[in-house]
Amino acid sequence: MASRTPASAPGRRREELRDFLRTRRARLTPADVGMPDGGRRRTPGLRREEVAVLAGVGVSWYTWLEQGRDIKVSGDVLDAIARTLRLDRAEREHLYLLAGLNPPQAEAGPAVPITPELRRVLEAWSPRPAYVRDRHWNFVAINDAAREVFGYGDTDHNCLVTYFTNVRYRSMNTHWAAAAPDVVARFRADAARYPDDPEFDRIIEDLLTVSPEFAELWPRHEVSGGGQAVKGIRHPDAGELVFEGTLLPLADRPGHALVLHNPRPGTGTQERLERLMARRALAAAG
């Protein structure tokens, strides 16, 4: 009887990586990450394409990773996958080792860090929401008020993806359906400025697979400019909030923009917002 040839060390590691990712994905439900369940599922847990979208990687690339193929990975990508799969510190370190990388000694910072001066602008804008996004609409930095008011979590990495996949954000946004066409039209206008950038195509293709609403709006080929919008929020603790959003391009960071949200006069938003953030600050201090 022929003996089984032992797998090589890299081969065993890729097998472990495959099984590890599958089991981590299987223990999560769409509700855990703020996504719709999408109907009956043949297997438990998140689908591969859902993990890919939430982590900000290509669906095909993530499938190859989970299949144990010999592909190149980076620490930033592994961190995104770890956040999406809700891995704790030990699991994150295990993921790095299985992928053939040395685990970092500390949490990795943002891929494109903002300057201390810009960080102070974000914090000074509190208790009003503000964030910085890049040309792909990825969040680069978010202040605490934006996280609290809009419900942004650790798996929210991109404005457009969050808009169409985060159930909590959608349920809180009182103008979601009315604003969705303009959101898509503005993203199309931004993407057209970078025709040779494949990242826009990846974001679009991934959203087309997971969001029926986006799949219905994208083929319209509508475009829209402008840097201002009105955003209505029905916050579970603060009630109705209405903001005027203003997008300010950052001249020293091409493609990046500072997005500021100001309470709309006459709506009572300023007072409710101040009370909400004061309660949150008091709770954090306690």
KEKE-3310 file (N, C-alpha, C; in steps of 0.2 Angstrom, whole numbers, plus 5000, padded with zeros to 4 digits):
npx = (5004:5003:5011:5006:5011:5019:5013:5021:5028:5024:5013:5005:5002:4995:4983:4979:4976:4966:4956:4955:4950:4938:4931:4930:4923:4911:4905:4899:4885:4875:4868:4877:4887:4880:4873:4861:4851:4849:4841:4838:4852:4864:4874:4880:4884:4894:4894:4907:4909:4903:4912:4923:4918:4916:4929:4936:4942:4946:4933:4937:4950:4949:4943:4953:4962:4955:4954:4966:4976:4993:4996:5001:5000:4996:5000:4991:4979:4977:4974:4962:4954:4954:4947:4935:4931:4930:4940:4950:4964:4973:4969:4970:4984:4987:4982:4990:5002:4999:4997:5010:5017:5025:5018:5012:5019:5010:4994:4990:4992:4981:4981:4984:4990:4983:4988:4994:4988:4977:4970:4967:4958:4947:4944:4941:4929:4920:4905:4900:4898:4911:4923:4937:4939:4946:4950:4943:4932:4935:4936:4947:4949:4939:4929:4923:4910:4904:4905:4896:4884:4881:4882:4894:4904:4918:4919:4915:4922:4921:4913:4903:4901:4896:4884:4876:4876:4876:4865:4860:4864:4856:4843:4843:4844:4834:4832:4836:4832:4828:4840:4849:4850:4858:4869:4875:4877:4886:4897:4900:4904:4916:4923:4925:4936:4947:4951:4960:4962:4960:4954:4942:4933:4934:4927:4914:4910:4910:4900:4889:4886:4881:4872:4856:4849:4860:4864:4853:4853:4866:4867:4860:4868:4869:4876:4883:4888:4895:4897:4889:4876:4860:4857:4847:4844:4838:4840:4842:4843:4844:4834:4826:4838:4845:4857:4868:4878:4895:4908:4925:4938:4955:4969:4982:4982:4979:4964:4958:4946:4939:4925:4912:4899:4885:4873:4857:4849:4835:4830:4831:4842:4855:4854:4849:4860:4871:4866:4866:4880:4886:4880:4886:4900:4900:4896:4908:4918:4914)
npy = (4994:5011:5024:5040:5055:5067:5084:5099:5112:5125:5121:5115:5126:5134:5126:5126:5140:5141:5133:5140:5153:5149:5144:5155:5164:5157:5158:5170:5180:5189:5199:5202:5210:5220:5219:5214:5199:5192:5181:5163:5153:5141:5137:5140:5157:5171:5175:5173:5184:5194:5195:5200:5212:5219:5220:5227:5221:5212:5201:5189:5189:5187:5174:5166:5167:5161:5148:5144:5146:5151:5166:5183:5193:5207:5217:5227:5222:5210:5215:5222:5211:5204:5213:5213:5199:5199:5196:5192:5197:5186:5178:5186:5187:5174:5173:5181:5173:5161:5167:5169:5180:5191:5195:5211:5221:5230:5238:5241:5257:5269:5267:5278:5290:5304:5322:5328:5341:5341:5331:5337:5347:5339:5334:5346:5350:5343:5344:5341:5330:5324:5319:5312:5307:5297:5297:5286:5285:5280:5279:5289:5295:5297:5307:5306:5310:5308:5294:5291:5297:5293:5280:5273:5259:5247:5239:5247:5254:5262:5275:5274:5260:5257:5265:5257:5244:5244:5240:5246:5259:5263:5261:5272:5283:5295:5300:5291:5283:5293:5300:5291:5289:5301:5299:5288:5294:5304:5297:5291:5302:5305:5294:5294:5304:5297:5287:5276:5269:5255:5252:5258:5251:5239:5241:5245:5233:5224:5229:5228:5215:5213:5222:5225:5237:5246:5240:5242:5256:5260:5257:5267:5278:5291:5307:5318:5333:5344:5349:5348:5343:5337:5328:5317:5310:5298:5296:5283:5287:5301:5306:5315:5321:5333:5337:5348:5344:5347:5346:5347:5349:5343:5352:5349:5335:5326:5321:5318:5323:5334:5331:5339:5341:5350:5356:5359:5374:5379:5366:5360:5352:5355:5357:5345:5337:5341:5338:5324:5320:5325:5317:5305:5308:5310:5297:5290:5295:5291)
npz = (5000:4995:5003:5010:5003:5012:5014:5008:5019:5015:5008:5018:5026:5018:5017:5030:5031:5022:5028:5040:5037:5031:5042:5051:5043:5043:5055:5057:5054:5042:5048:5059:5053:5048:5036:5024:5024:5012:5009:5009:5013:5007:5015:5031:5038:5032:5014:5002:4993:5000:5011:5004:4999:5010:5016:5007:4996:4980:4974:4967:4970:4984:4985:4979:4989:5000:4995:4996:4987:4980:4982:4983:4997:5008:5023:5026:5019:5025:5038:5035:5032:5044:5052:5046:5048:5061:5070:5084:5094:5095:5084:5074:5073:5070:5058:5050:5052:5045:5032:5029:5034:5045:5060:5065:5078:5084:5082:5065:5057:5047:5029:5022:5031:5039:5041:5057:5059:5051:5057:5069:5065:5062:5075:5081:5074:5080:5091:5079:5064:5055:5041:5032:5016:5002:4984:4980:4988:5000:5018:5026:5038:5052:5063:5080:5082:5069:5068:5079:5075:5062:5063:5059:5058:5062:5051:5041:5027:5016:5008:4998:4998:5011:5010:5002:5008:5022:5033:5045:5044:5032:5037:5046:5039:5033:5020:5011:4999:4991:4989:4984:4970:4966:4974:4967:4955:4958:4961:4949:4942:4948:4947:4933:4932:4933:4923:4921:4933:4941:4953:4954:4945:4952:4964:4959:4952:4962:4970:4962:4962:4975:4979:4974:4972:4969:4957:4949:4948:4943:4929:4923:4920:4924:4929:4941:4949:4961:4978:4989:5000:5008:5022:5031:5047:5057:5072:5085:5098:5098:5090:5076:5065:5055:5042:5034:5022:5017:5005:5004:4994:4996:4994:4995:4995:4983:4976:4988:5001:5013:5022:5029:5041:5045:5057:5051:5051:5061:5063:5075:5076:5080:5094:5099:5094:5102:5115:5113:5111:5122:5132:5128:5130:5144:5148:5143:5151:5163)
capx = (5000:5007:5011:5004:5017:5017:5012:5026:5026:5020:5006:5001:5000:4989:4977:4977:4973:4959:4951:4954:4945:4931:4927:4929:4917:4905:4903:4896:4879:4875:4866:4883:4891:4876:4871:4854:4853:4849:4837:4840:4859:4865:4879:4880:4889:4894:4897:4914:4908:4901:4918:4927:4916:4917:4936:4938:4947:4942:4930:4941:4956:4948:4941:4959:4965:4952:4955:4973:4981:4999:4996:5004:4996:5000:4998:4985:4974:4975:4970:4955:4950:4953:4942:4928:4929:4929:4946:4953:4971:4977:4966:4974:4991:4987:4980:4997:5007:4996:4998:5017:5019:5026:5013:5015:5018:5005:4989:4993:4988:4978:4985:4986:4988:4982:4992:4991:4984:4970:4966:4964:4952:4941:4941:4938:4923:4915:4901:4897:4901:4916:4927:4941:4939:4950:4946:4939:4927:4937:4937:4954:4949:4932:4928:4919:4903:4902:4903:4890:4878:4879:4883:4899:4908:4924:4918:4914:4928:4920:4906:4898:4899:4892:4878:4872:4876:4875:4857:4859:4865:4851:4837:4843:4844:4827:4832:4840:4829:4828:4847:4853:4853:4863:4875:4878:4879:4892:4903:4902:4908:4922:4927:4927:4942:4953:4949:4965:4962:4956:4950:4935:4930:4933:4921:4908:4909:4908:4893:4884:4885:4878:4866:4851:4848:4865:4863:4847:4855:4872:4866:4857:4874:4868:4882:4881:4893:4893:4900:4884:4870:4857:4857:4843:4846:4833:4845:4838:4843:4843:4828:4827:4844:4846:4863:4870:4885:4899:4914:4930:4944:4961:4973:4989:4981:4975:4959:4955:4942:4936:4917:4909:4891:4883:4866:4853:4846:4828:4827:4833:4847:4861:4853:4849:4866:4875:4864:4868:4887:4887:4879:4892:4906:4899:4897:4914:4922:4912)
capy = (5000:5017:5029:5047:5060:5073:5090:5103:5117:5130:5118:5114:5132:5136:5122:5129:5146:5140:5131:5145:5158:5147:5143:5162:5166:5153:5159:5176:5181:5196:5204:5204:5215:5226:5217:5211:5192:5190:5175:5157:5151:5134:5136:5145:5162:5176:5173:5175:5190:5199:5197:5203:5219:5223:5220:5231:5217:5209:5195:5184:5188:5184:5167:5163:5167:5156:5142:5142:5147:5154:5173:5188:5197:5213:5217:5231:5218:5205:5219:5223:5204:5203:5217:5210:5193:5200:5192:5195:5198:5180:5176:5190:5185:5167:5174:5183:5168:5157:5170:5169:5187:5192:5199:5217:5221:5235:5239:5245:5263:5270:5266:5285:5294:5312:5326:5330:5347:5339:5327:5342:5350:5334:5334:5353:5351:5340:5338:5340:5325:5325:5313:5313:5302:5298:5297:5280:5286:5276:5283:5289:5297:5299:5309:5302:5312:5304:5287:5290:5300:5289:5273:5269:5254:5245:5236:5253:5257:5266:5278:5271:5253:5258:5267:5252:5238:5244:5240:5251:5266:5264:5262:5278:5288:5297:5302:5286:5281:5299:5302:5285:5291:5306:5297:5285:5299:5308:5292:5290:5308:5305:5288:5296:5307:5292:5281:5271:5267:5249:5251:5260:5245:5233:5243:5244:5226:5220:5232:5226:5208:5212:5227:5226:5244:5249:5237:5246:5263:5261:5257:5274:5282:5298:5310:5324:5336:5348:5347:5350:5338:5337:5322:5317:5305:5296:5293:5280:5291:5309:5308:5318:5326:5335:5340:5351:5341:5351:5342:5352:5345:5345:5354:5346:5328:5326:5316:5318:5328:5334:5331:5342:5341:5356:5355:5363:5379:5378:5359:5358:5347:5357:5356:5337:5334:5343:5333:5317:5320:5327:5311:5300:5310:5308:5289:5288:5297:5286)
capz = (5000:4995:5008:5007:5003:5016:5010:5010:5024:5012:5006:5024:5029:5014:5019:5036:5030:5019:5033:5045:5034:5030:5048:5053:5039:5044:5062:5056:5050:5039:5054:5063:5050:5046:5029:5023:5024:5005:5008:5011:5012:5007:5020:5036:5038:5026:5008:5000:4990:5006:5015:5000:4998:5017:5017:5002:4991:4975:4975:4964:4975:4991:4983:4978:4996:5004:4991:4998:4981:4982:4980:4987:5002:5012:5030:5025:5016:5031:5043:5033:5032:5051:5055:5043:5051:5069:5073:5090:5093:5093:5078:5069:5073:5067:5050:5048:5051:5040:5026:5028:5036:5052:5063:5067:5085:5086:5076:5059:5056:5041:5024:5020:5037:5038:5046:5064:5058:5048:5063:5074:5062:5063:5082:5083:5072:5085:5091:5072:5061:5049:5040:5026:5011:4997:4978:4979:4993:5006:5024:5028:5045:5054:5070:5085:5080:5063:5070:5083:5072:5056:5064:5056:5062:5060:5044:5036:5025:5010:5009:4994:5000:5017:5008:4999:5011:5029:5035:5051:5041:5028:5041:5050:5034:5031:5013:5008:4993:4986:4988:4981:4963:4966:4977:4962:4950:4960:4961:4942:4940:4951:4943:4926:4932:4934:4919:4921:4939:4941:4959:4953:4942:4957:4969:4955:4951:4969:4973:4957:4964:4982:4980:4969:4971:4965:4951:4946:4947:4939:4921:4921:4917:4927:4933:4945:4952:4967:4984:4995:5000:5014:5025:5036:5051:5062:5077:5090:5105:5098:5086:5070:5064:5048:5041:5027:5021:5012:5003:5003:4991:5000:4988:4996:4995:4977:4976:4995:5002:5019:5022:5035:5041:5049:5058:5047:5055:5061:5063:5081:5076:5084:5102:5100:5093:5108:5120:5112:5111:5129:5135:5126:5133:5151:5148:5142:5156:5169)
cpx = (5004:5006:5009:5010:5015:5017:5018:5024:5022:5013:5002:4998:4995:4983:4975:4973:4966:4954:4949:4949:4938:4927:4926:4923:4910:4901:4899:4890:4879:4873:4872:4887:4887:4874:4865:4856:4853:4846:4841:4848:4860:4870:4879:4885:4889:4896:4904:4914:4907:4908:4922:4925:4917:4924:4939:4943:4942:4939:4934:4947:4955:4946:4948:4962:4962:4953:4962:4978:4987:4999:4999:4999:5000:4997:4991:4979:4972:4972:4963:4951:4949:4948:4935:4926:4929:4934:4948:4961:4975:4975:4970:4981:4992:4986:4987:5002:5005:4998:5006:5020:5021:5021:5016:5014:5013:5000:4992:4988:4985:4983:4988:4985:4987:4987:4989:4986:4977:4966:4963:4958:4946:4939:4938:4931:4918:4912:4898:4901:4906:4920:4931:4940:4944:4946:4942:4933:4929:4938:4944:4954:4942:4932:4923:4911:4900:4900:4897:4884:4876:4880:4888:4903:4915:4924:4916:4920:4927:4913:4901:4896:4894:4885:4873:4872:4875:4868:4856:4859:4858:4844:4837:4842:4837:4827:4835:4838:4830:4835:4851:4855:4858:4869:4879:4881:4885:4898:4905:4906:4915:4926:4929:4934:4948:4951:4954:4966:4957:4952:4943:4931:4929:4927:4915:4906:4906:4901:4887:4882:4881:4872:4862:4849:4853:4865:4858:4849:4861:4871:4863:4862:4873:4875:4880:4888:4891:4896:4895:4878:4867:4856:4852:4844:4840:4837:4841:4838:4842:4837:4830:4833:4844:4853:4864:4877:4889:4906:4919:4936:4950:4967:4980:4988:4976:4970:4955:4951:4940:4928:4915:4902:4889:4875:4862:4849:4838:4825:4828:4838:4853:4860:4853:4856:4871:4873:4867:4876:4889:4886:4884:4898:4906:4899:4904:4919:4920:4915)
cpy = (5006:5021:5036:5051:5066:5080:5095:5108:5122:5128:5117:5121:5135:5133:5125:5136:5146:5138:5136:5150:5155:5146:5150:5165:5163:5155:5166:5176:5188:5201:5206:5209:5220:5225:5214:5203:5189:5183:5169:5156:5144:5132:5141:5151:5167:5172:5176:5182:5196:5200:5201:5211:5223:5224:5225:5228:5214:5203:5189:5183:5185:5176:5163:5162:5161:5149:5139:5142:5151:5161:5177:5192:5202:5213:5222:5227:5213:5209:5220:5216:5203:5207:5215:5204:5193:5196:5195:5195:5192:5177:5180:5188:5178:5168:5177:5178:5163:5160:5171:5176:5187:5197:5205:5217:5226:5235:5243:5252:5264:5270:5273:5290:5301:5315:5327:5336:5346:5335:5332:5346:5345:5334:5341:5354:5347:5345:5337:5334:5327:5319:5316:5307:5303:5297:5291:5280:5282:5281:5283:5291:5299:5301:5305:5304:5308:5297:5286:5292:5295:5282:5269:5265:5252:5242:5241:5256:5262:5269:5275:5264:5253:5260:5262:5245:5238:5245:5245:5258:5268:5265:5269:5284:5290:5298:5297:5285:5287:5301:5297:5287:5296:5304:5293:5289:5303:5303:5291:5296:5307:5299:5290:5301:5303:5286:5275:5268:5261:5248:5253:5254:5240:5235:5243:5237:5222:5223:5229:5218:5207:5217:5227:5233:5248:5246:5240:5253:5264:5261:5263:5279:5290:5300:5316:5326:5340:5345:5348:5345:5339:5330:5322:5310:5304:5292:5289:5283:5298:5311:5311:5323:5327:5339:5343:5348:5345:5347:5348:5348:5348:5346:5350:5338:5327:5320:5315:5324:5328:5335:5333:5342:5346:5355:5361:5368:5378:5371:5357:5353:5349:5356:5348:5334:5335:5339:5326:5316:5321:5320:5305:5302:5308:5301:5287:5289:5293:5280)
cpz = (5000:5000:5005:5008:5007:5012:5013:5015:5021:5011:5012:5027:5025:5015:5025:5035:5027:5024:5038:5043:5033:5037:5052:5050:5041:5051:5062:5052:5047:5044:5058:5060:5047:5038:5029:5022:5017:5004:5010:5009:5012:5013:5025:5035:5032:5020:5006:4998:4995:5010:5011:4999:5005:5018:5012:4997:4985:4976:4973:4968:4981:4990:4983:4985:5000:5001:4993:4992:4984:4978:4985:4991:5005:5019:5030:5023:5022:5036:5041:5033:5039:5054:5052:5047:5059:5072:5079:5089:5091:5086:5072:5068:5069:5059:5047:5046:5045:5033:5024:5029:5043:5055:5066:5075:5088:5080:5071:5059:5049:5035:5022:5026:5035:5043:5052:5063:5056:5054:5068:5071:5063:5070:5084:5080:5076:5089:5084:5068:5055:5048:5034:5022:5005:4990:4977:4984:4999:5012:5025:5036:5047:5062:5074:5083:5074:5064:5074:5079:5066:5057:5061:5061:5059:5053:5039:5033:5019:5010:5004:4996:5006:5015:5006:5003:5019:5031:5040:5048:5036:5032:5045:5045:5031:5024:5009:5001:4988:4985:4984:4974:4962:4969:4971:4956:4951:4960:4954:4940:4942:4948:4936:4926:4932:4929:4919:4928:4940:4947:4958:4950:4948:4962:4965:4954:4957:4971:4968:4959:4971:4983:4974:4967:4967:4958:4946:4944:4942:4932:4919:4918:4919:4930:4936:4949:4959:4973:4990:4994:5007:5016:5031:5040:5056:5068:5083:5097:5104:5094:5079:5069:5057:5047:5034:5026:5015:5011:5001:5000:4995:4994:4989:4996:4989:4978:4983:4996:5010:5019:5029:5035:5047:5050:5054:5052:5055:5062:5070:5082:5080:5092:5103:5099:5099:5114:5120:5113:5119:5133:5134:5129:5141:5152:5148:5148:5163:5168)
residu = (MET:ALA:SER:ARG:THR:PRO:ALA:SER:ALA:PRO:GLY:ARG:ARG:ARG:GLU:GLU:LEU:ARG:ASP:PHE:LEU:ARG:THR:ARG:ARG:ALA:ARG:LEU:THR:PRO:ALA:ASP:VAL:GLY:MET:PRO:ASP:GLY:GLY:ARG:ARG:ARG:THR:PRO:GLY:LEU:ARG:ARG:GLU:GLU:VAL:ALA:VAL:LEU:ALA:GLY:VAL:GLY:VAL:SER:TRP:TYR:THR:TRP:LEU:GLU:GLN:GLY:ARG:ASP:ILE:LYS:VAL:SER:GLY:ASP:VAL:LEU:ASP:ALA:ILE:ALA:ARG:THR:LEU:ARG:LEU:ASP:ARG:ALA:GLU:ARG:GLU:HIS:LEU:TYR:LEU:LEU:ALA:GLY:LEU:ASN:PRO:PRO:GLN:ALA:GLU:ALA:GLY:PRO:ALA:VAL:PRO:ILE:THR:PRO:GLU:LEU:ARG:ARG:VAL:LEU:GLU:ALA:TRP:SER:PRO:ARG:PRO:ALA:TYR:VAL:ARG:ASP:ARG:HIS:TRP:ASN:PHE:VAL:ALA:ILE:ASN:ASP:ALA:ALA:ARG:GLU:VAL:PHE:GLY:TYR:GLY:ASP:THR:ASP:HIS:ASN:CYS:LEU:VAL:THR:TYR:PHE:THR:ASN:VAL:ARG:TYR:ARG:SER:MET:ASN:THR:HIS:TRP:ALA:ALA:ALA:ALA:PRO:ASP:VAL:VAL:ALA:ARG:PHE:ARG:ALA:ASP:ALA:ALA:ARG:TYR:PRO:ASP:ASP:PRO:GLU:PHE:ASP:ARG:ILE:ILE:GLU:ASP:LEU:LEU:THR:VAL:SER:PRO:GLU:PHE:ALA:GLU:LEU:TRP:PRO:ARG:HIS:GLU:VAL:SER:GLY:GLY:GLY:GLN:ALA:VAL:LYS:GLY:ILE:ARG:HIS:PRO:ASP:ALA:GLY:GLU:LEU:VAL:PHE:GLU:GLY:THR:LEU:LEU:PRO:LEU:ALA:ASP:ARG:PRO:GLY:HIS:ALA:LEU:VAL:LEU:HIS:ASN:PRO:ARG:PRO:GLY:THR:GLY:THR:GLN:GLU:ARG:LEU:GLU:ARG:LEU:MET:ALA:ARG:ARG:ALA:LEU:ALA:ALA:ALA:GLY)
# end
